[in-house]
Amino acid sequence: MNKVQVKGRIKQVEGKIKEVAGDIVGNTSLEQKGKVENAVGKVEAGFGDLKEDLKKK
């Protein structure tokens, strides 16, 4: 597992926490920020996965 994968997974978790917290307290701004951060984390983790796959080949 490389640094990019780890950073992406952490962003996903942080985004999901913000998303759920925003939903619970009714803060749509926080919820939207969480969704965006979650999506960015997924892209970053996917890039890290691709990088790792290329390194293995």
C-alpha angles and dihedrals in degrees: 000000000000132000094259092056092049094047090048094050091048091051090050092054093045090049093049091050091051091046093052093042091051090049093049096049095036095244104145093183092058090044092053092047088052092051091051093047090048091052092047089050091052091052092047092048090048090052089050090050091051091048090051092049092051091049091054093053 
